[in-house]
């Protein structure tokens, strides 16, 4: 049975934010002054990873339905094209479907060869772009293959047997890249590092964040829970704005809720960040025969990237403390105000994206 989390979860988080809005006033007074440069630079959806998808599914003996989903950037479709095995013959006319951020083409092919095994699929134009293509092949007997084609390796030869090691490696890499390219997740972790003092509290907070997003990532990917992505993305942005305000509050000598209970705040917001990870994983797609393996290794990849980021930040802080340089008074405000400005823009942009438009 599928449990559906009501949209009221979003209002509960917004209620928490409104009770703490007095803490946001020092930050919001300077947001207009520093927001503009980040509006120009910040993507509207920093959490989004959008590889192309090539799905080849055998429905009847020798008949394949091919789905090609290619991302769009503005009004431009990425210039990549799949070269299918020579034995596949197009039947009829492909259908095209436009959707936000992508174009989907579906077509039916007849296989004139004995088998697809041993044949090669190539993505033309991929080597010139900075994107990946998720390839999934499903045969009528239940055999499945999956691979991630990259600019450095845009071809895949269908093997006699699918490799679990290949699936694990691909999804671990995708998880690592996702967290390292997910600016909103990294800003949340950075803000948490700036608030929490001491190794013990930091370990507890990071562990709580990890446990929380692992729970919702698994539940959402397995279809146990379903939450609309737009409110989730807005709450993720709001969580960063909240922590930025908490940093300012802390530096002004007032103990905030995050400083008192960092692991609680990390856990609560980590649940929503996990839903964001699940949304990204659903964009990629999961091989149905290897769902537990793909889910586990993707999550391990996320944790790998997160630990690399934390280690890098802590190393940079340690290095800066050793430098014989005294920063001008008030310089500390630059970082939380910058984080808060970006988060404010994301929050407004993401809330507007799911509000009803008056005609």
C-alpha positions in Angstrom: 0.0 0.0 0.0 1.3 3.4 -0.9 1.3 6.0 1.8 0.9 9.6 0.5 2.3 12.4 2.5 -0.2 15.3 2.3 0.8 18.6 1.0 0.3 19.8 4.6 3.8 18.7 5.3 5.0 21.8 3.4 2.7 24.1 5.5 4.1 22.6 8.7 7.6 23.5 7.6 6.5 27.0 6.6 4.8 27.4 10.0 8.2 26.6 11.6 9.8 29.2 9.5 7.2 31.9 10.3 7.7 31.3 14.0 11.3 32.1 13.5 10.9 35.0 11.1 12.1 37.4 13.7 15.5 35.8 13.4 15.5 36.4 9.6 15.1 40.2 9.8 18.8 41.1 10.1 19.5 38.9 7.0 16.5 40.0 4.9 17.4 43.7 5.3 20.6 43.2 3.3 19.2 40.6 0.8 18.3 43.2 -1.9 21.9 44.6 -1.7 23.6 41.3 -2.5 20.9 39.3 -4.2 21.3 40.6 -7.8 24.7 39.0 -8.6 23.5 35.6 -7.4 20.2 35.9 -9.3 22.3 36.1 -12.4 24.5 33.2 -11.5 22.3 30.8 -9.6 20.4 28.1 -11.5 16.6 28.0 -10.9 16.9 24.3 -9.8 20.3 23.6 -8.4 19.3 20.2 -7.3 18.5 19.0 -10.9 20.7 16.5 -12.7 19.2 15.7 -16.1 21.0 13.0 -18.1 19.4 11.8 -21.3 17.6 8.5 -21.2 17.6 5.8 -23.9 15.2 2.9 -23.1 15.0 -0.1 -25.4 12.3 -2.6 -24.4 11.3 -5.8 -26.3 7.5 -6.1 -26.1 7.0 -9.0 -28.5 9.6 -11.3 -30.1 11.7 -9.1 -32.3 9.7 -5.9 -31.7 11.2 -3.2 -29.6 9.8 0.1 -28.3 12.6 2.7 -28.1 12.2 5.8 -25.9 14.6 8.6 -26.3 14.4 11.4 -23.7 16.8 14.2 -24.3 17.1 17.3 -22.0 16.5 20.8 -23.2 18.2 24.0 -22.2 15.8 26.9 -22.7 14.4 26.4 -26.2 17.4 24.4 -27.4 17.6 20.6 -27.4 20.9 19.0 -26.7 22.6 17.9 -30.0 22.9 14.2 -29.2 21.5 11.3 -31.2 21.4 7.6 -30.5 22.8 5.2 -33.2 21.0 2.0 -32.6 22.2 -1.5 -33.7 22.1 -2.0 -37.5 19.6 -4.8 -37.2 16.8 -2.6 -35.8 14.4 -1.4 -38.6 12.1 1.6 -37.9 8.4 0.8 -38.2 6.0 3.7 -38.7 6.7 7.3 -37.6 8.2 8.2 -34.2 6.0 10.2 -31.8 7.3 13.4 -30.1 6.3 14.7 -26.7 7.4 18.0 -25.3 7.6 18.3 -21.5 9.3 20.7 -19.1 13.0 20.4 -19.5 13.0 17.5 -22.0 11.7 16.1 -25.3 10.6 12.5 -25.5 10.6 10.5 -28.8 9.1 7.0 -29.0 9.3 4.6 -31.9 8.8 0.9 -32.7 11.6 -1.1 -34.3 11.8 -4.6 -35.8 14.9 -6.6 -35.1 16.2 -8.2 -38.2 19.2 -9.8 -36.4 19.2 -12.9 -34.3 19.9 -11.0 -31.1 21.0 -7.7 -29.7 23.7 -9.2 -27.6 27.1 -8.3 -29.0 25.8 -5.3 -30.8 26.9 -1.7 -30.0 24.8 1.4 -29.2 26.5 4.8 -29.7 25.4 8.3 -28.8 26.6 10.7 -31.5 27.6 14.1 -30.2 27.9 13.1 -26.6 31.7 13.6 -26.6 31.2 17.3 -27.1 28.8 17.8 -24.2 29.0 17.7 -20.4 26.1 15.3 -19.8 25.5 11.6 -19.4 23.1 9.2 -21.0 21.4 6.5 -19.0 20.9 3.4 -21.2 18.4 0.6 -20.3 17.8 -2.5 -22.4 15.1 -5.0 -21.5 14.6 -8.2 -23.5 11.4 -10.3 -23.6 12.9 -13.1 -21.5 13.5 -10.6 -18.6 17.2 -10.0 -19.2 18.1 -6.4 -18.5 21.1 -4.3 -19.1 21.9 -0.8 -17.9 24.8 1.5 -18.4 25.7 5.2 -18.1 27.3 6.5 -21.3 29.6 9.5 -20.8 31.5 11.9 -23.0 34.6 9.9 -22.6 32.8 6.6 -23.4 29.7 7.2 -25.6 29.3 3.6 -26.7 28.0 0.4 -25.1 28.2 -3.1 -26.4 25.4 -5.3 -25.1 27.1 -8.2 -23.2 25.9 -11.8 -22.8 25.2 -11.2 -19.1 24.4 -8.0 -17.2 27.1 -7.1 -14.6 26.1 -6.1 -11.1 29.5 -4.5 -10.6 28.8 -2.2 -13.5 25.5 -1.2 -12.1 27.0 -0.6 -8.7 29.9 1.5 -10.1 27.6 3.6 -12.3 25.1 4.5 -9.6 27.9 5.1 -7.0 29.4 7.6 -9.5 26.1 9.2 -10.2 25.4 9.7 -6.5 28.8 11.2 -5.9 28.4 13.6 -8.8 24.9 14.5 -7.8 25.8 15.7 -4.3 28.9 17.5 -5.6 26.9 19.3 -8.3 23.9 19.9 -6.0 24.7 23.4 -4.9 21.6 23.6 -2.6 22.6 20.5 -0.7 26.1 21.6 -0.3 25.1 25.1 0.9 22.9 23.4 3.6 25.9 21.3 4.8 28.2 24.4 4.7 25.7 26.4 6.8 25.5 23.6 9.2 29.3 23.4 9.5 29.4 27.2 10.2 26.8 26.9 13.1 27.9 23.7 14.9 30.9 23.9 17.2 32.9 20.9 18.4 33.6 17.6 16.8 31.0 15.6 18.8 28.0 17.9 17.9 29.1 18.1 14.3 29.3 14.3 14.0 25.8 14.0 15.5 24.4 16.6 13.2 25.9 15.1 10.0 24.9 11.6 11.0 21.3 12.8 11.6 21.2 14.5 8.2 22.6 11.3 6.6 20.1 9.0 8.3 17.2 11.3 7.5 17.9 11.7 3.8 18.7 8.0 3.5 15.2 7.1 4.9 13.3 9.3 2.6 15.5 8.5 -0.4 14.7 4.8 0.1 11.0 5.3 0.8 10.4 7.6 -2.2 12.4 5.4 -4.6 10.6 2.3 -3.5 7.3 4.0 -4.0 6.3 3.8 -0.3 5.8 7.6 -0.1 5.1 10.2 -2.7 5.5 14.0 -2.2 5.2 16.6 -5.0 8.6 17.7 -6.1 7.9 21.5 -6.3 7.0 22.1 -2.6 9.9 19.8 -1.6 12.4 21.9 -3.6 11.0 25.1 -2.1 11.4 23.7 1.5 15.0 22.7 0.7 15.7 26.3 -0.4 13.9 27.5 2.7 16.1 25.3 4.9 19.2 27.0 3.7 17.7 30.4 4.2 16.8 29.4 7.8 20.3 28.3 8.6 21.8 31.4 7.1 19.6 33.5 9.4 20.7 31.3 12.3 24.4 32.0 11.5 23.7 35.7 11.7 21.7 35.3 14.9 24.6 33.2 16.4 27.2 35.8 15.5 25.1 38.5 17.1 25.3 36.6 20.4 21.9 35.0 20.5 21.6 31.2 20.8 19.3 29.9 18.2 17.3 26.6 17.9 20.0 25.1 15.5 22.8 25.8 18.0 20.8 24.2 20.8 19.6 21.1 18.9 21.7 20.9 15.6 21.0 17.2 15.1 17.2 17.8 15.4 17.2 20.5 12.7 19.6 18.5 10.5 17.3 15.5 10.8 14.1 17.4 10.0 15.4 19.2 7.0 17.4 16.1 6.0 14.0 14.3 5.3 13.2 16.9 2.7 16.7 16.8 1.2 16.3 13.0 0.8 13.1 13.6 -1.2 15.2 15.9 -3.4 17.7 13.1 -3.9 14.9 10.7 -4.8 13.6 13.1 -7.4 17.0 13.2 -9.0 17.2 9.4 -9.0 13.8 9.1 -10.6 15.0 11.4 -13.4 17.9 9.1 -14.0 15.8 5.9 -13.7 16.6 2.7 -11.8 17.0 -0.7 -13.4 14.1 -2.7 -12.1 16.1 -5.9 -11.6 18.7 -4.1 -9.6 16.6 -1.6 -7.5 18.2 -2.4 -4.1 21.7 -2.4 -5.5 21.2 0.8 -7.5 19.5 2.6 -4.5 22.2 1.5 -2.1 25.2 2.4 -4.2 23.6 5.8 -5.2 23.2 6.6 -1.5 26.8 5.5 -0.8 27.9 7.8 -3.6 25.9 10.7 -2.1 27.6 10.0 1.3 31.0 9.8 -0.4 30.5 13.2 -2.0 29.2 14.7 1.2 32.2 13.5 3.2 34.6 14.8 0.5 32.9 18.2 0.7 33.0 18.3 4.5 36.7 17.3 4.6 37.5 20.0 2.1 35.6 22.7 4.0 37.2 21.7 7.3 40.6 21.6 5.7 40.1 25.1 4.2 39.0 26.5 7.6 42.1 25.0 9.3 44.3 26.5 6.6 42.7 30.0 6.9 43.2 30.0 10.6 46.9 29.4 10.2 47.3 32.4 7.9 48.8 35.5 9.6 46.1 37.7 8.2 43.4 39.6 10.2 40.2 40.1 8.3 38.5 43.5 8.5 35.7 43.8 11.1 32.4 42.5 9.8 33.9 40.4 7.0 32.2 37.3 8.5 28.8 38.7 7.4 29.7 38.1 3.7 29.4 34.3 3.7 26.0 33.9 5.5 24.5 36.9 3.7 25.6 35.4 0.4 24.2 32.0 1.3 21.0 33.6 2.4 20.7 35.7 -0.7 21.0 32.7 -3.0 18.6 30.7 -0.8 16.1 33.6 -0.8 16.1 33.7 -4.6 15.7 29.9 -4.8 12.8 30.0 -2.3 10.9 32.7 -4.2 11.6 31.1 -7.6 10.5 27.6 -6.5 7.4 28.8 -4.6 6.3 30.8 -7.6 6.8 27.7 -9.8 4.0 25.8 -8.1 1.6 28.6 -7.2 -1.6 28.8 -9.3 -1.3 31.5 -12.0 -4.1 34.0 -12.1 -5.6 34.4 -15.6 
